Amino acid sequence: MPSASRDGSTDMVERDGPAKRGRLSRPLVLAAAVALVDREGLGALTMRRLAADLGVEPMAIYRYTAGKEALLDGLVEAFFAEVNERLRTSADQRDDDGPAWRAELRRIARAFAAVVHAHPEILPVVATRPLTVPVARRPAPLLRLTEHILAVLGRAGFDDAATLTIYRAFVAWNIGCLLVDKRQVVDNPEEPDPLLRLGLHRLPAAEYPRLRALVPRLAEYDDEQELITGLDGLLSGMPEAPLDSFYG
């Protein structure tokens, strides 16, 4: 799914475009919701505001999403649809000398991270919303990605218990690592002085010496590299797969 930039530009929705010409659809509604959240944050997302962006009356979009709660599920749906599309169009090649199943999990992790970078405001919804929805009712793109991960591990020869252990660790690491957001440590983005930009002058040096020393590094770290390095360390502690393949 195309993404929108923070300056308000987007190739997903035009205010006087398809919706005003009577071609409203669920993909268009969800694309507009993603674009709105990208521009203004999750707090700006309401049915009325979304309808205004689409150039329609609020009741017109209830045909495609039943309300705010369903719209949150729609954000998750759109997010994982984009992850799956990135996986579909990216190379399946192994990127190191390790087992093929680990290489595939790294490929999935990179696709997930890329979509998080495109839509950072949606990550908290992705992390929490599925917990409120029974597995069988979760959006199809999320279910398809879950099925793919489980199939990768199953075809590598892991039994059910090991498959679920690795799956849980993989999901927890990906979401947890990316939730440690570099933006969260920035106090004043417009301030050029690092001490003031990060608000470290607010922390007494005698009480918080380690925070003052390490927060600048937290603000500048390469989160994708951290993601993959940590994932490699995590997976190296898992059982060895009977097969070195995820293709079967």
C-alpha positions in Angstrom: 0.0 0.0 0.0 1.5 3.4 -0.9 2.4 5.6 2.1 2.0 9.2 2.9 4.7 11.6 4.1 4.5 13.8 7.2 4.3 16.9 5.1 0.8 15.8 4.0 1.6 14.6 0.6 0.2 11.2 -0.4 -0.4 9.1 -3.5 -3.2 7.2 -1.9 -6.0 9.7 -1.7 -6.9 12.9 -3.4 -9.5 15.1 -1.7 -11.4 15.8 -4.9 -10.6 12.4 -6.5 -12.2 8.9 -6.6 -14.4 9.3 -3.5 -16.1 12.4 -4.9 -16.7 10.7 -8.2 -18.7 7.9 -6.4 -16.0 5.2 -6.4 -15.6 4.7 -2.7 -14.2 1.3 -1.7 -12.7 -0.4 1.4 -9.1 -0.1 0.1 -9.6 3.6 -0.6 -11.1 4.1 2.9 -8.2 2.3 4.6 -5.7 4.1 2.4 -7.2 7.4 3.5 -7.1 6.3 7.1 -3.4 5.4 6.9 -2.6 8.6 5.2 -4.4 10.6 7.9 -2.6 8.8 10.7 0.7 9.2 8.9 0.2 13.0 8.7 -1.4 13.8 12.0 -1.2 10.8 14.3 -3.7 8.3 15.6 -5.5 10.9 17.7 -6.7 12.7 14.5 -8.5 9.5 13.2 -12.2 9.8 13.5 -15.0 8.7 11.2 -16.0 12.4 10.6 -12.5 13.5 9.8 -11.9 10.5 7.6 -15.1 11.3 5.7 -14.0 14.9 5.3 -10.7 13.7 3.8 -12.5 11.5 1.4 -15.0 14.2 0.5 -18.1 12.3 1.5 -20.6 12.3 4.3 -19.6 10.3 7.4 -22.4 7.7 6.8 -21.0 6.9 3.4 -17.9 5.2 4.9 -19.9 3.0 7.4 -20.6 0.6 4.5 -16.8 -0.1 4.4 -16.0 0.0 8.1 -18.5 -0.3 10.9 -17.0 2.3 13.3 -13.9 3.5 15.0 -13.0 0.1 16.4 -13.4 -1.6 13.0 -11.3 1.2 11.6 -8.5 0.3 13.9 -8.7 -3.3 12.7 -8.5 -1.8 9.2 -5.2 -0.1 10.0 -3.8 -3.4 11.1 -5.2 -5.0 7.9 -3.6 -2.3 5.7 -0.3 -2.5 7.6 0.1 -6.2 7.1 -1.1 -6.1 3.5 1.9 -3.8 2.9 4.2 -6.2 4.7 3.0 -9.1 2.5 3.3 -7.0 -0.6 6.9 -6.2 0.2 7.6 -9.9 0.8 6.0 -10.8 -2.5 8.1 -8.4 -4.4 11.4 -8.8 -2.6 14.0 -11.5 -3.4 13.9 -14.9 -1.7 17.7 -15.2 -1.7 19.6 -16.2 1.4 21.7 -13.4 2.7 24.3 -15.3 4.6 25.7 -18.8 5.2 23.2 -19.7 7.9 20.1 -21.9 7.7 17.6 -21.0 5.1 14.7 -20.6 7.6 16.7 -18.0 9.6 17.4 -16.1 6.4 13.7 -16.1 5.6 12.8 -14.8 9.1 15.4 -12.0 8.6 13.7 -11.1 5.3 10.3 -11.0 7.1 11.8 -8.8 9.8 13.2 -6.4 7.3 9.9 -6.1 5.5 8.1 -5.5 8.8 10.7 -2.8 9.8 10.3 -1.1 6.4 6.6 -0.8 6.9 7.0 0.5 10.5 9.4 3.2 9.2 6.8 4.1 6.5 3.9 4.3 9.1 5.4 4.7 12.6 2.2 6.1 14.1 0.4 2.8 13.3 2.9 0.5 15.2 1.2 0.9 18.6 -2.1 -0.3 17.0 -0.3 -3.2 15.3 1.2 -4.2 18.6 -1.9 -4.0 20.7 -5.0 -4.3 18.6 -4.7 -8.0 17.7 -4.7 -8.8 21.4 -8.3 -7.6 21.6 -9.5 -9.8 18.6 -9.8 -13.6 18.5 -7.3 -15.2 16.2 -10.0 -16.3 13.7 -11.3 -12.8 13.4 -8.0 -11.0 12.8 -7.4 -9.4 9.4 -6.6 -11.8 6.6 -3.2 -10.2 5.8 -2.1 -10.7 9.4 -3.3 -14.3 9.3 -1.5 -15.0 6.0 1.8 -13.7 7.4 1.4 -15.8 10.5 0.6 -18.8 8.4 3.8 -18.2 6.3 6.0 -17.9 9.4 4.6 -21.1 10.9 5.0 -22.8 7.5 8.7 -21.7 7.2 9.4 -23.3 10.6 7.3 -26.4 10.0 9.0 -27.1 6.6 12.4 -26.6 8.3 11.5 -29.7 10.4 10.6 -28.1 13.7 7.9 -29.9 15.7 4.9 -28.0 16.8 6.3 -27.1 20.3 9.5 -25.7 18.8 7.6 -23.9 16.0 5.5 -22.0 18.5 8.4 -21.2 20.7 10.4 -19.7 17.8 7.3 -17.9 16.5 6.5 -16.2 19.8 10.1 -15.1 20.3 10.3 -13.8 16.7 7.1 -11.8 17.0 8.0 -10.4 20.4 11.5 -9.4 19.4 10.3 -7.6 16.2 7.6 -5.6 17.8 9.5 -4.9 21.0 12.6 -3.7 19.3 10.8 -1.4 17.0 8.6 0.0 19.8 11.8 1.4 21.4 11.4 4.3 19.1 14.2 6.8 18.6 11.7 9.7 18.5 10.6 9.0 22.1 13.8 10.4 23.5 13.6 13.7 21.6 12.3 16.5 23.7 12.6 19.4 21.2 13.1 18.3 17.6 13.9 21.9 16.5 16.7 22.4 19.0 20.2 21.9 17.3 22.1 21.5 20.6 22.0 17.7 21.4 21.7 18.3 25.2 18.7 20.5 24.7 17.2 18.6 21.8 17.1 15.4 24.0 16.0 17.4 27.1 18.9 16.0 29.1 19.4 19.2 30.9 16.2 18.3 32.8 17.9 15.2 34.3 20.2 15.8 37.3 23.6 14.4 36.4 24.2 13.0 39.8 20.9 11.0 39.8 20.9 9.8 36.2 24.5 9.5 34.9 23.8 6.4 32.8 20.7 7.9 31.2 22.5 11.0 30.3 25.4 9.0 28.8 23.3 6.6 26.8 20.2 8.5 25.6 22.2 10.2 22.8 23.2 6.8 21.5 19.6 5.6 21.8 18.5 8.5 19.6 21.0 7.8 16.9 21.1 4.0 16.8 20.4 2.0 13.6 17.2 0.3 14.5 17.1 -2.1 11.6 20.7 -3.2 12.3 19.8 -3.6 16.0 16.7 -5.6 14.9 18.6 -8.0 12.8 21.6 -8.4 15.1 19.3 -9.1 18.1 17.3 -11.5 16.0 20.4 -13.4 15.0 21.4 -13.7 18.6 17.9 -14.8 19.6 17.6 -17.4 16.9 21.1 -18.8 17.6 19.8 -20.0 20.9 16.9 -21.9 19.4 17.0 -25.6 18.6 18.7 -26.7 15.4 16.2 -27.5 12.5 16.3 -31.0 11.1 16.2 -29.5 7.6 18.0 -26.5 6.2 15.1 -25.3 4.1 11.8 -23.5 4.3 10.7 -24.7 0.9 10.2 -28.3 1.8 
